[in-house]
Amino acid sequence: MERFQLRRLLESFYAEDIGSGDQTSSFLFGGEQCEAVIRSKATGLLAGSEIITEGFRLMSDDIQVSLKKQDGDSLSDGEAIAVMRGPAAALLTGERVVLNLLQRMSAIATQTHKAIQLLDDEHTRICDTRKTMPGLRMLDKYAVRIGGGYNHRFGLYDGIMIKDNHIAACGSITEAIKRARSCAGHMIRIEVEIESEKQLLEAVAAEADVIMFDNRSPEEVKHFASLTPSSIVTEASGGITLHTLPQFRGTGVDYISLGFLTHSVSNLDISMNVELG
């Protein structure tokens, strides 16, 4: 993660949560020091250790953080992730924002790792989509990488993806790719979404860089992949779940993009416990 962007995100999250001040912690504590331990209460993978170090550093320069786990490490129930020592008020004020992000990121990493294991295909890579939580895209996509997955484009700005409505408005796949190619820089790849063999052959003839097989069955994906030159990257997407994912093993597609890695993940249970010292 880029540290400058991370700190800016954390500052905005703290501004939302703290407002004009944490009335509970500021009223209850003066200069008391305490030790706090962040622990996992479930099995999974850790993602977001930098949230802990940067998050509490923003709360107070007097907070010392000792990480017991690193991103990508496995977690089991009761394991310590980090130990912090410092002003009780600062630790408790920063607790919720840190835990919220840590729980979500670890859940995404865990879900991604599970998807890779279920697919069990050395050729096909699992990647994410733009179906991330607004404001959290950098963190969500980082968590996917920690889980062993790959990132699709980060936004509308870093890749051209021609979908069905773009094709309809342009009149054809050929025309859409022609228009995009005439304007795009040499560093930008062009992806086109197809739904039939006829569209696939048109996209191949128009020299798309990437072709997505949208909402196709495993049998169709395998057939379409066999018709696509190796110089063109292939992707399968749409309607694929953890239950159906193993059916795509051996189809020969290069990537499978999964929206559920980020849009409907359930937080991994992680807590923080404090002891006054």
Backbone as JSON, one array per atom type, in Angstrom:
{
  "sequence": "MERFQLRRLLESFYAEDIGSGDQTSSFLFGGEQCEAVIRSKATGLLAGSEIITEGFRLMSDDIQVSLKKQDGDSLSDGEAIAVMRGPAAALLTGERVVLNLLQRMSAIATQTHKAIQLLDDEHTRICDTRKTMPGLRMLDKYAVRIGGGYNHRFGLYDGIMIKDNHIAACGSITEAIKRARSCAGHMIRIEVEIESEKQLLEAVAAEADVIMFDNRSPEEVKHFASLTPSSIVTEASGGITLHTLPQFRGTGVDYISLGFLTHSVSNLDISMNVELG",
  "N": [[0.84, -1.2, 0.0], [0.43, 2.27, -0.68], [1.94, 4.57, 1.36], [1.4, 7.31, 1.8], [-1.17, 7.68, 0.7], [-2.54, 5.86, 2.29], [-2.33, 7.0, 4.88], [-3.76, 9.33, 4.44], [-6.31, 8.28, 3.94], [-6.83, 7.06, 6.43], [-6.84, 9.31, 8.1], [-9.17, 10.58, 7.18], [-11.07, 8.69, 7.87], [-10.83, 8.64, 10.65], [-11.57, 11.29, 11.18], [-14.27, 11.19, 10.53], [-15.2, 9.4, 12.5], [-14.31, 10.35, 15.01], [-14.87, 13.08, 15.11], [-15.44, 16.03, 16.85], [-14.14, 15.11, 19.03], [-13.38, 12.29, 21.18], [-15.59, 11.7, 23.42], [-16.02, 9.83, 25.45], [-13.51, 8.44, 26.03], [-11.83, 10.66, 26.51], [-13.02, 11.79, 28.76], [-12.84, 9.77, 30.65], [-10.16, 9.08, 30.96], [-6.91, 10.25, 31.9], [-3.69, 10.64, 32.02], [-3.24, 7.92, 31.97], [-1.57, 4.87, 31.22], [-1.66, 1.97, 29.12], [-1.76, -1.49, 28.1], [-2.59, -3.07, 25.09], [-4.0, -5.76, 23.29], [-4.35, -7.09, 20.12], [-6.27, -9.63, 18.82], [-6.94, -12.57, 16.9], [-10.12, -14.06, 16.39], [-10.93, -16.07, 14.88], [-10.25, -18.42, 12.18], [-8.03, -17.8, 9.46], [-6.49, -15.55, 7.04], [-4.11, -12.97, 7.62], [-4.45, -9.59, 6.73], [-3.48, -6.28, 6.4], [-1.72, -5.32, 8.35], [-0.29, -2.97, 8.36], [-2.23, -1.11, 8.76], [-2.57, -1.21, 11.47], [-0.08, -0.27, 12.51], [0.23, 2.3, 11.26], [-2.24, 3.43, 11.83], [-2.43, 3.65, 14.68], [-0.2, 5.18, 15.1], [-0.98, 7.62, 14.1], [-2.78, 8.31, 16.06], [-1.24, 8.71, 18.35], [2.12, 9.62, 19.03], [3.27, 8.37, 21.1], [2.47, 5.79, 21.27], [3.49, 2.49, 21.22], [3.99, -0.13, 18.96], [3.99, -3.58, 18.55], [4.24, -5.95, 16.22], [2.98, -9.19, 15.92], [2.25, -10.82, 13.93], [2.48, -10.99, 10.36], [1.38, -9.62, 7.2], [-0.38, -11.96, 5.24], [0.2, -14.1, 6.84], [-1.06, -17.03, 8.49], [-3.95, -17.23, 10.57], [-5.28, -18.23, 13.71], [-7.87, -19.08, 16.07], [-7.69, -17.03, 18.86], [-5.04, -16.27, 18.59], [-2.42, -13.89, 18.97], [-2.14, -10.85, 17.24], [-1.05, -8.3, 17.3], [0.64, -6.23, 19.71], [0.09, -3.42, 21.63], [1.3, -0.53, 23.35], [0.67, 2.3, 25.32], [-0.82, 5.61, 25.71], [-3.96, 5.25, 27.23], [-6.31, 6.57, 26.4], [-5.78, 7.33, 23.74], [-5.36, 4.86, 22.49], [-7.87, 3.62, 22.77], [-9.5, 5.4, 21.44], [-8.67, 5.11, 18.8], [-9.28, 2.48, 18.27], [-11.68, 1.33, 16.98], [-11.76, 2.12, 14.23], [-9.36, 0.99, 13.29], [-9.82, -1.78, 13.79], [-12.15, -2.25, 12.24], [-11.2, -1.96, 9.59], [-9.12, -3.84, 9.55], [-10.51, -6.25, 10.01], [-12.13, -6.44, 7.7], [-10.24, -6.42, 5.56], [-8.71, -8.7, 6.16], [-10.66, -10.64, 5.9], [-11.2, -10.5, 3.15], [-8.72, -11.3, 2.09], [-8.66, -13.89, 3.1], [-10.92, -15.03, 1.85], [-10.13, -14.84, -0.84], [-7.89, -16.54, -0.89], [-9.16, -18.94, -0.31], [-10.75, -19.24, -2.6], [-8.78, -19.63, -4.56], [-7.69, -22.04, -3.72], [-9.92, -23.73, -4.04], [-10.36, -23.61, -6.82], [-7.93, -24.62, -7.79], [-6.0, -24.64, -9.95], [-3.22, -24.38, -11.85], [-2.78, -22.82, -14.08], [-4.83, -20.87, -14.4], [-5.54, -17.68, -13.15], [-6.87, -16.06, -10.27], [-8.72, -13.1, -9.99], [-9.75, -9.77, -8.94], [-12.52, -7.39, -9.08], [-14.08, -4.22, -9.98], [-15.95, -4.01, -8.05], [-15.89, -2.91, -5.34], [-15.84, -1.6, -1.95], [-16.87, 1.75, -1.79], [-14.34, 4.16, -1.43], [-12.6, 2.39, -0.26], [-11.08, 1.03, -2.09], [-8.26, 0.79, -2.66], [-7.41, -0.56, -0.36], [-9.03, -2.86, -0.36], [-8.21, -4.11, -2.76], [-5.53, -4.5, -2.25], [-5.72, -6.4, -0.21], [-6.72, -8.56, -1.67], [-4.45, -9.25, -3.17], [-2.76, -10.04, -1.1], [-4.04, -12.37, -0.38], [-3.28, -13.97, -2.44], [-4.35, -13.51, -4.9], [-4.96, -11.61, -7.97], [-4.99, -8.26, -9.31], [-7.57, -6.65, -11.11], [-8.35, -3.92, -13.31], [-7.92, -0.77, -11.61], [-9.64, 1.34, -11.79], [-11.77, 3.35, -13.9], [-9.87, 4.68, -15.25], [-7.46, 3.36, -15.82], [-7.48, 1.42, -17.77], [-9.01, 0.09, -20.75], [-12.21, -1.06, -21.14], [-14.47, -2.59, -22.98], [-17.83, -2.91, -22.97], [-21.14, -4.49, -23.25], [-23.04, -2.4, -23.63], [-21.41, -0.35, -24.59], [-20.65, -1.5, -27.01], [-23.12, -1.69, -28.29], [-23.75, 1.02, -28.56], [-21.73, 1.89, -30.24], [-22.09, 0.34, -32.45], [-20.76, -1.95, -33.31], [-18.37, -4.52, -32.31], [-15.97, -4.35, -33.69], [-15.92, -1.64, -34.57], [-15.95, -0.34, -32.1], [-13.5, -1.15, -30.93], [-11.76, -0.1, -32.83], [-12.18, 2.69, -32.53], [-11.33, 3.02, -29.88], [-8.65, 2.21, -30.08], [-7.57, 4.17, -31.69], [-7.24, 6.3, -30.03], [-6.09, 5.52, -27.62], [-3.16, 5.31, -25.56], [0.05, 3.68, -25.96], [0.53, 2.15, -23.73], [-1.82, 1.3, -22.68], [-4.12, -1.29, -22.42], [-6.69, -2.94, -24.32], [-9.73, -4.27, -23.51], [-12.43, -6.44, -24.32], [-15.8, -7.35, -23.86], [-17.52, -10.34, -24.41], [-20.26, -12.44, -25.56], [-20.9, -14.52, -27.2], [-19.9, -16.99, -29.69], [-19.66, -15.85, -32.19], [-19.25, -13.13, -31.57], [-16.83, -13.42, -30.24], [-15.05, -14.26, -32.29], [-15.12, -11.97, -33.84], [-13.96, -10.13, -32.08], [-11.41, -11.22, -31.87], [-10.5, -10.93, -34.52], [-10.47, -8.17, -34.63], [-8.37, -7.63, -33.07], [-8.29, -7.4, -30.18], [-6.83, -6.85, -26.96], [-7.41, -8.17, -24.63], [-9.92, -10.56, -23.92], [-13.04, -10.96, -22.55], [-15.07, -13.55, -21.38], [-18.29, -13.42, -20.88], [-20.55, -14.34, -18.39], [-20.63, -17.11, -19.1], [-20.92, -20.67, -19.45], [-18.92, -23.33, -17.92], [-18.24, -25.14, -19.97], [-18.59, -23.59, -22.28], [-16.68, -21.61, -21.79], [-14.31, -23.11, -21.93], [-14.41, -23.91, -24.61], [-14.4, -21.41, -25.94], [-11.91, -20.42, -25.07], [-10.22, -22.16, -26.4], [-10.46, -21.27, -28.97], [-9.23, -18.86, -29.02], [-6.4, -16.95, -29.81], [-3.1, -17.45, -28.4], [-1.81, -15.09, -27.94], [-3.66, -13.31, -27.05], [-5.09, -12.31, -24.05], [-7.28, -14.11, -21.93], [-10.38, -14.01, -20.13], [-12.73, -15.04, -17.71], [-15.92, -14.27, -16.43], [-18.66, -13.31, -14.29], [-21.4, -14.37, -12.53], [-20.11, -16.48, -11.26], [-19.51, -18.55, -8.52], [-18.27, -19.57, -5.24], [-19.14, -22.17, -5.05], [-19.52, -23.03, -7.7], [-17.05, -22.55, -8.82], [-14.94, -24.6, -8.93], [-15.72, -26.01, -11.2], [-14.66, -24.71, -13.33], [-12.08, -25.41, -13.53], [-9.31, -26.29, -15.47], [-10.25, -25.23, -17.84], [-8.71, -23.6, -19.38], [-8.76, -20.87, -19.46], [-7.27, -17.66, -18.87], [-7.67, -15.84, -16.73], [-9.96, -15.59, -13.98], [-12.38, -13.49, -12.94], [-13.74, -12.32, -9.92], [-16.39, -10.94, -8.37], [-17.43, -11.31, -5.82], [-15.35, -11.51, -4.05], [-14.89, -9.09, -2.89], [-17.33, -7.61, -2.78], [-19.27, -8.75, -1.12], [-18.23, -9.79, 1.2], [-17.83, -11.27, 4.46], [-16.86, -9.95, 7.53], [-13.78, -10.92, 9.11], [-13.49, -12.22, 12.35], [-12.01, -10.24, 14.65], [-10.5, -8.9, 17.53], [-9.84, -6.41, 20.12], [-8.26, -6.25, 23.21], [-7.83, -4.67, 26.36], [-5.46, -3.95, 28.93], [-4.89, -2.32, 31.89], [-1.89, -0.72, 32.8]],
  "CA": [[0.0, 0.0, 0.0], [1.15, 3.54, -0.71], [1.78, 5.08, 2.73], [0.77, 8.64, 1.8], [-2.6, 7.49, 0.5], [-3.08, 5.17, 3.46], [-2.48, 7.96, 5.97], [-4.86, 10.24, 4.09], [-7.55, 7.54, 4.18], [-7.02, 6.9, 7.87], [-7.22, 10.62, 8.65], [-10.57, 10.86, 6.87], [-11.9, 7.76, 8.65], [-10.82, 9.13, 12.03], [-12.36, 12.52, 11.24], [-15.68, 10.79, 10.55], [-15.56, 8.7, 13.73], [-13.99, 11.11, 16.22], [-15.53, 14.38, 15.09], [-14.78, 17.05, 17.68], [-13.42, 14.47, 20.13], [-13.93, 11.08, 21.8], [-16.03, 12.16, 24.75], [-15.89, 8.76, 26.45], [-12.11, 8.24, 26.44], [-11.25, 11.9, 27.06], [-13.58, 12.02, 30.09], [-12.48, 8.7, 31.57], [-8.72, 8.9, 31.14], [-5.98, 11.37, 31.86], [-2.41, 10.17, 31.47], [-3.05, 6.49, 32.18], [-0.99, 4.03, 30.18], [-2.19, 0.62, 29.12], [-1.34, -2.41, 27.04], [-3.72, -3.62, 24.35], [-3.63, -6.88, 22.41], [-5.28, -7.42, 19.04], [-6.27, -11.08, 18.63], [-7.9, -13.19, 15.99], [-11.12, -14.93, 17.02], [-11.34, -16.99, 13.82], [-9.15, -18.84, 11.33], [-7.98, -17.08, 8.19], [-5.22, -14.92, 6.7], [-4.03, -11.58, 8.03], [-4.14, -8.52, 5.78], [-3.71, -4.96, 6.99], [-0.87, -5.03, 9.51], [0.11, -1.56, 8.29], [-3.33, -0.35, 9.34], [-2.31, -1.14, 12.91], [1.06, 0.61, 12.81], [-0.05, 3.67, 10.83], [-3.45, 3.91, 12.5], [-2.15, 4.07, 16.05], [0.78, 6.26, 15.04], [-1.76, 8.86, 13.93], [-3.44, 8.61, 17.33], [-0.26, 9.25, 19.31], [3.51, 9.22, 18.84], [3.69, 7.65, 22.3], [2.02, 4.39, 21.2], [4.45, 1.53, 20.68], [3.3, -1.27, 18.36], [4.8, -4.76, 18.27], [3.47, -6.88, 15.4], [3.26, -10.61, 16.12], [1.92, -11.47, 12.67], [2.66, -10.18, 9.17], [0.38, -9.87, 6.16], [-0.24, -13.26, 4.59], [0.33, -15.16, 7.84], [-2.3, -17.68, 8.88], [-4.47, -16.88, 11.89], [-6.18, -19.18, 14.36], [-8.63, -18.5, 17.17], [-6.94, -16.7, 20.06], [-3.67, -15.85, 18.32], [-2.12, -12.45, 19.03], [-1.71, -10.24, 15.98], [-0.2, -7.16, 17.66], [0.56, -5.73, 21.08], [0.34, -1.97, 21.67], [1.39, 0.08, 24.68], [0.67, 3.75, 25.23], [-1.93, 6.27, 26.39], [-5.22, 4.51, 27.12], [-7.3, 7.34, 25.65], [-5.44, 7.29, 22.32], [-5.58, 3.5, 22.01], [-9.3, 3.33, 22.69], [-10.09, 6.26, 20.41], [-8.34, 4.58, 17.48], [-9.58, 1.04, 18.19], [-12.74, 0.86, 16.08], [-11.36, 2.29, 12.83], [-8.34, -0.03, 13.0], [-10.44, -3.11, 13.74], [-13.07, -2.35, 11.09], [-10.41, -2.17, 8.37], [-8.38, -5.1, 9.69], [-11.46, -7.35, 9.85], [-12.55, -6.53, 6.31], [-9.11, -6.8, 4.72], [-8.36, -10.1, 6.45], [-11.72, -11.48, 5.32], [-10.99, -10.53, 1.69], [-7.54, -12.14, 1.84], [-9.06, -15.26, 3.4], [-11.84, -15.45, 0.78], [-9.34, -15.01, -2.05], [-7.09, -17.75, -0.72], [-10.09, -20.07, -0.4], [-11.13, -19.38, -4.0], [-7.63, -20.19, -5.27], [-7.6, -23.45, -3.34], [-11.04, -24.45, -4.64], [-10.13, -23.73, -8.26], [-6.83, -25.6, -7.89], [-5.59, -24.65, -11.36], [-1.96, -23.64, -11.94], [-2.79, -21.9, -15.23], [-5.81, -19.79, -14.28], [-5.38, -16.78, -12.01], [-8.06, -15.42, -9.69], [-8.56, -11.65, -9.83], [-10.89, -9.04, -8.39], [-13.27, -6.52, -9.99], [-14.27, -2.88, -9.42], [-17.05, -4.07, -7.09], [-15.29, -2.71, -4.03], [-16.53, -0.61, -1.14], [-16.39, 3.1, -2.1], [-13.36, 4.7, -0.49], [-11.72, 1.35, 0.25], [-10.57, 0.22, -3.21], [-6.85, 0.48, -2.48], [-7.28, -1.55, 0.71], [-9.66, -4.1, -0.82], [-7.38, -4.76, -3.79], [-4.31, -4.95, -1.57], [-6.07, -7.62, 0.5], [-6.81, -9.63, -2.67], [-3.08, -9.66, -3.48], [-2.24, -10.78, 0.06], [-4.65, -13.69, -0.45], [-2.74, -14.73, -3.55], [-5.03, -13.15, -6.13], [-4.42, -10.55, -8.81], [-5.88, -7.11, -9.46], [-8.08, -6.17, -12.4], [-8.08, -2.48, -13.32], [-8.27, -0.08, -10.38], [-10.74, 2.27, -12.05], [-12.05, 3.61, -15.3], [-8.77, 5.45, -15.79], [-6.22, 2.63, -16.08], [-7.7, 0.35, -18.73], [-10.21, 0.23, -21.57], [-13.02, -2.27, -21.08], [-15.64, -2.36, -23.84], [-18.92, -3.8, -22.56], [-22.26, -4.64, -24.2], [-23.64, -1.1, -23.96], [-20.47, 0.36, -25.45], [-20.75, -2.12, -28.34], [-24.41, -1.3, -28.87], [-23.7, 2.44, -28.92], [-20.79, 2.06, -31.36], [-22.59, -0.39, -33.61], [-20.11, -3.26, -33.44], [-17.12, -4.7, -31.59], [-14.91, -3.85, -34.57], [-15.91, -0.19, -34.54], [-15.6, 0.09, -30.75], [-12.06, -1.33, -30.76], [-11.11, 0.86, -33.73], [-12.22, 4.01, -31.91], [-10.48, 3.01, -28.69], [-7.26, 2.09, -30.5], [-7.12, 5.42, -32.3], [-7.01, 7.31, -28.98], [-5.37, 4.99, -26.46], [-1.71, 5.27, -25.58], [0.59, 2.33, -26.18], [0.6, 1.43, -22.46], [-3.17, 0.94, -22.26], [-4.67, -2.44, -23.13], [-8.12, -2.88, -24.63], [-10.48, -5.5, -23.24], [-13.79, -6.42, -24.82], [-16.67, -8.35, -23.26], [-18.29, -11.03, -25.45], [-21.24, -13.4, -25.06], [-21.16, -15.56, -28.19], [-18.75, -17.34, -30.52], [-19.58, -14.85, -33.26], [-18.6, -11.94, -31.01], [-15.45, -13.79, -29.95], [-14.28, -14.24, -33.53], [-15.0, -10.58, -34.25], [-12.99, -9.5, -31.19], [-10.09, -11.73, -32.26], [-10.15, -10.29, -35.79], [-10.22, -6.75, -34.36], [-7.12, -7.6, -32.29], [-8.41, -6.99, -28.79], [-5.72, -7.33, -26.12], [-8.01, -9.07, -23.64], [-11.32, -10.87, -24.22], [-13.77, -11.51, -21.41], [-16.22, -14.4, -21.66], [-19.23, -12.95, -19.86], [-21.66, -15.22, -18.0], [-20.6, -18.32, -19.91], [-20.78, -21.93, -18.71], [-17.56, -23.88, -18.01], [-18.06, -25.75, -21.29], [-18.42, -22.5, -23.24], [-15.4, -20.98, -21.52], [-13.27, -23.98, -22.46], [-14.49, -23.83, -26.07], [-13.97, -20.07, -26.36], [-10.47, -20.31, -24.82], [-9.53, -22.92, -27.44], [-10.54, -20.51, -30.22], [-8.55, -17.58, -28.84], [-4.93, -17.04, -29.94], [-2.38, -17.32, -27.13], [-1.36, -13.7, -27.78], [-4.75, -12.55, -26.43], [-5.42, -12.74, -22.69], [-8.69, -14.45, -21.77], [-10.94, -13.83, -18.79], [-14.11, -15.47, -17.5], [-16.51, -13.48, -15.35], [-20.12, -13.24, -14.24], [-22.2, -15.45, -11.96], [-19.29, -17.58, -10.72], [-19.52, -18.58, -7.06], [-17.36, -20.57, -4.66], [-19.7, -23.49, -5.32], [-19.33, -23.4, -9.11], [-15.69, -22.25, -9.24], [-14.16, -25.78, -9.33], [-16.14, -26.49, -12.51], [-13.88, -23.99, -14.34], [-10.73, -25.95, -13.54], [-8.92, -26.93, -16.72], [-10.89, -24.64, -19.02], [-7.68, -22.93, -20.17], [-8.88, -19.41, -19.4], [-6.13, -17.09, -18.14], [-8.13, -15.2, -15.49], [-11.36, -15.61, -13.57], [-12.61, -12.34, -12.06], [-14.8, -12.65, -8.97], [-16.87, -9.78, -7.63], [-17.76, -11.61, -4.43], [-14.17, -11.38, -3.19], [-14.93, -7.79, -2.2], [-18.62, -6.91, -2.62], [-20.19, -9.35, -0.14], [-17.44, -10.53, 2.17], [-18.18, -11.12, 5.88], [-15.65, -9.63, 8.28], [-13.14, -11.91, 9.97], [-13.65, -11.78, 13.73], [-10.76, -9.8, 15.29], [-10.86, -8.02, 18.64], [-8.76, -5.79, 20.9], [-8.47, -6.27, 24.65], [-6.97, -3.72, 27.04], [-5.1, -4.15, 30.32], [-4.24, -1.14, 32.45], [-0.59, -1.02, 33.36]],
  "C": [[0.88, 1.25, 0.0], [0.87, 4.28, 0.6], [1.09, 6.43, 2.78], [-0.74, 8.51, 1.64], [-3.25, 6.81, 1.7], [-3.3, 6.15, 4.61], [-3.62, 8.93, 5.69], [-6.21, 9.57, 4.31], [-7.84, 7.44, 5.67], [-7.44, 8.22, 8.52], [-8.69, 10.93, 8.38], [-11.5, 9.94, 7.66], [-11.96, 8.2, 10.12], [-11.65, 10.4, 12.17], [-13.85, 12.21, 11.3], [-16.08, 10.23, 11.91], [-15.38, 9.56, 14.98], [-14.7, 12.46, 16.27], [-14.75, 15.4, 15.9], [-14.06, 16.43, 18.88], [-14.13, 13.25, 20.67], [-14.32, 11.42, 23.23], [-15.86, 11.08, 25.81], [-14.45, 8.66, 26.95], [-11.51, 9.49, 27.06], [-11.78, 12.2, 28.45], [-13.08, 11.0, 31.1], [-11.0, 8.65, 31.9], [-7.97, 10.22, 31.09], [-4.7, 10.89, 31.2], [-2.19, 8.69, 31.63], [-2.48, 5.79, 30.96], [-1.63, 2.64, 30.24], [-1.55, -0.19, 28.01], [-2.58, -3.0, 26.4], [-3.23, -4.69, 23.39], [-4.73, -7.08, 21.38], [-5.14, -8.91, 18.76], [-7.28, -11.5, 17.58], [-8.86, -14.06, 16.79], [-11.67, -15.91, 15.99], [-10.1, -17.41, 13.05], [-9.19, -18.07, 10.01], [-6.59, -16.58, 7.9], [-5.26, -13.46, 7.16], [-3.73, -10.68, 6.83], [-4.43, -7.2, 6.47], [-2.86, -4.66, 8.2], [-0.43, -3.56, 9.54], [-1.0, -0.64, 8.79], [-3.09, -0.17, 10.84], [-1.2, -0.14, 13.21], [0.77, 2.06, 12.44], [-1.24, 4.26, 11.58], [-3.17, 4.41, 13.9], [-1.07, 5.14, 16.1], [0.09, 7.61, 14.85], [-2.43, 9.28, 15.24], [-2.46, 9.24, 18.33], [1.14, 8.74, 18.96], [4.02, 8.38, 20.0], [3.22, 6.2, 22.3], [3.1, 3.54, 20.54], [3.7, 0.3, 20.19], [4.3, -2.38, 18.08], [3.93, -5.77, 17.5], [3.93, -8.31, 15.66], [2.98, -11.42, 14.86], [2.14, -10.47, 11.53], [1.58, -10.51, 8.14], [0.68, -11.17, 5.43], [-0.08, -14.4, 5.57], [-1.04, -15.75, 8.16], [-2.66, -17.29, 10.31], [-5.34, -18.02, 12.41], [-6.82, -18.51, 15.56], [-7.73, -18.27, 18.38], [-5.53, -16.21, 19.83], [-3.53, -14.33, 18.4], [-1.6, -11.97, 17.69], [-0.75, -9.09, 16.27], [-0.41, -6.8, 19.12], [0.94, -4.25, 21.04], [0.45, -1.51, 23.13], [1.49, 1.58, 24.52], [-0.51, 4.34, 25.97], [-3.25, 5.55, 26.15], [-6.22, 5.25, 26.25], [-7.04, 7.24, 24.15], [-5.7, 5.9, 21.74], [-7.06, 3.21, 21.81], [-10.01, 4.2, 21.65], [-9.84, 5.69, 19.02], [-8.79, 3.16, 17.24], [-10.53, 0.68, 17.05], [-12.36, 0.99, 14.61], [-10.34, 1.22, 12.44], [-8.97, -1.4, 12.86], [-11.36, -3.27, 12.55], [-12.3, -2.68, 9.81], [-9.69, -3.5, 8.4], [-9.3, -6.31, 9.47], [-11.85, -7.53, 8.39], [-11.41, -7.02, 5.42], [-8.71, -8.26, 4.93], [-9.4, -11.05, 5.88], [-11.55, -11.6, 3.81], [-9.81, -11.42, 1.34], [-7.89, -13.61, 2.05], [-9.96, -15.83, 2.31], [-11.08, -15.7, -0.52], [-8.53, -16.29, -2.01], [-7.97, -19.0, -0.86], [-10.49, -20.32, -1.85], [-10.01, -20.03, -4.81], [-7.5, -21.68, -4.97], [-8.71, -24.27, -3.99], [-10.85, -24.64, -6.14], [-9.02, -24.73, -8.54], [-6.36, -25.76, -9.34], [-4.34, -23.77, -11.49], [-1.95, -22.62, -13.07], [-3.66, -20.67, -14.98], [-5.6, -18.99, -13.0], [-6.72, -16.21, -11.57], [-7.78, -13.92, -9.56], [-9.86, -11.01, -9.34], [-11.6, -8.24, -9.48], [-13.29, -5.11, -9.39], [-15.41, -2.85, -8.41], [-16.48, -4.05, -5.67], [-16.13, -1.7, -3.24], [-15.99, 0.78, -1.47], [-15.47, 3.64, -1.01], [-12.34, 3.68, -0.02], [-11.03, 0.55, -0.86], [-9.11, -0.15, -3.04], [-6.66, -0.62, -1.45], [-7.87, -2.89, 0.29], [-8.76, -4.84, -1.8], [-6.04, -5.22, -3.22], [-4.58, -6.28, -0.87], [-6.2, -8.8, -0.46], [-5.41, -10.15, -3.0], [-2.47, -10.46, -2.33], [-2.8, -12.2, 0.07], [-4.17, -14.54, -1.6], [-3.38, -14.43, -4.89], [-4.35, -12.02, -6.87], [-5.47, -9.44, -8.95], [-6.28, -6.88, -10.9], [-7.78, -4.66, -12.4], [-8.57, -1.83, -12.02], [-9.45, 0.87, -10.57], [-10.94, 2.43, -13.54], [-10.86, 4.23, -16.02], [-7.57, 4.61, -16.23], [-6.41, 1.42, -17.0], [-8.97, 0.61, -19.52], [-10.95, -1.1, -21.56], [-14.33, -1.99, -21.81], [-16.71, -3.39, -23.51], [-20.07, -3.74, -23.56], [-22.87, -3.31, -24.59], [-22.72, -0.24, -24.82], [-20.57, -0.16, -26.89], [-22.02, -1.68, -29.03], [-24.37, 0.14, -29.34], [-22.78, 2.7, -30.11], [-21.26, 1.35, -32.63], [-21.97, -1.76, -33.81], [-18.85, -3.3, -32.58], [-15.96, -4.1, -32.39], [-14.79, -2.34, -34.5], [-15.48, 0.33, -33.17], [-14.09, -0.03, -30.52], [-11.28, -0.34, -31.62], [-11.05, 2.25, -33.1], [-11.3, 4.08, -30.7], [-9.01, 3.0, -29.08], [-6.71, 3.41, -31.06], [-6.77, 6.48, -31.26], [-6.12, 6.82, -27.85], [-3.87, 5.05, -26.65], [-1.22, 3.83, -25.66], [0.67, 1.51, -24.89], [-0.76, 0.92, -22.0], [-3.69, -0.23, -23.09], [-6.18, -2.28, -23.3], [-8.75, -4.25, -24.39], [-11.89, -5.35, -23.78], [-14.56, -7.6, -24.22], [-17.52, -9.0, -24.36], [-19.22, -12.08, -24.82], [-21.51, -14.55, -26.02], [-19.9, -15.86, -28.98], [-18.57, -16.33, -31.65], [-18.88, -13.59, -32.76], [-17.13, -12.22, -30.71], [-14.59, -13.68, -31.2], [-14.1, -12.81, -34.06], [-13.96, -9.86, -33.41], [-11.57, -9.95, -31.5], [-9.61, -11.04, -33.53], [-9.81, -8.81, -35.6], [-9.0, -6.54, -33.47], [-7.28, -6.95, -30.93], [-7.22, -7.54, -28.01], [-6.19, -8.37, -25.12], [-9.47, -9.32, -24.05], [-11.94, -11.54, -23.0], [-14.96, -12.33, -21.89], [-17.25, -14.15, -20.55], [-20.39, -13.91, -19.64], [-21.76, -16.45, -18.88], [-20.4, -19.54, -19.01], [-19.33, -22.41, -18.8], [-17.26, -24.48, -19.39], [-17.83, -24.67, -22.35], [-17.07, -21.81, -23.05], [-14.25, -21.81, -22.11], [-13.24, -23.91, -23.99], [-13.97, -22.49, -26.58], [-12.45, -19.91, -26.18], [-9.68, -21.04, -25.91], [-9.52, -22.19, -28.77], [-9.75, -19.21, -30.18], [-7.04, -17.75, -28.97], [-4.24, -16.8, -28.61], [-1.88, -15.91, -26.88], [-2.41, -12.82, -27.12], [-5.06, -13.15, -25.06], [-6.91, -13.01, -22.59], [-9.12, -14.35, -20.32], [-12.37, -14.35, -18.77], [-14.67, -14.7, -16.31], [-18.03, -13.58, -15.41], [-20.78, -14.49, -13.7], [-21.42, -16.61, -11.38], [-19.23, -17.46, -9.21], [-18.47, -19.56, -6.55], [-17.83, -21.98, -4.97], [-19.41, -23.94, -6.75], [-17.89, -23.23, -9.59], [-14.9, -23.5, -9.66], [-14.52, -26.31, -10.72], [-15.34, -25.82, -13.64], [-12.42, -24.44, -14.37], [-10.45, -26.63, -14.89], [-9.56, -26.35, -17.97], [-9.89, -23.9, -19.91], [-7.78, -21.42, -20.18], [-7.76, -18.85, -18.52], [-6.52, -16.51, -16.78], [-9.6, -15.5, -15.25], [-11.54, -14.45, -12.6], [-13.86, -12.58, -11.22], [-15.19, -11.42, -8.16], [-17.08, -10.06, -6.15], [-16.55, -11.55, -3.5], [-14.25, -10.12, -2.35], [-16.33, -7.25, -1.94], [-19.53, -7.52, -1.56], [-19.45, -10.18, 0.91], [-17.92, -10.26, 3.59], [-16.91, -10.97, 6.69], [-15.12, -10.82, 9.07], [-13.16, -11.36, 11.39], [-12.28, -11.52, 14.37], [-11.12, -8.79, 16.36], [-9.61, -7.4, 19.28], [-9.14, -5.78, 22.37], [-7.41, -5.44, 25.36], [-6.72, -4.15, 28.49], [-4.4, -2.91, 30.82], [-2.92, -1.54, 33.1], [-0.07, 0.1, 34.24]]
}
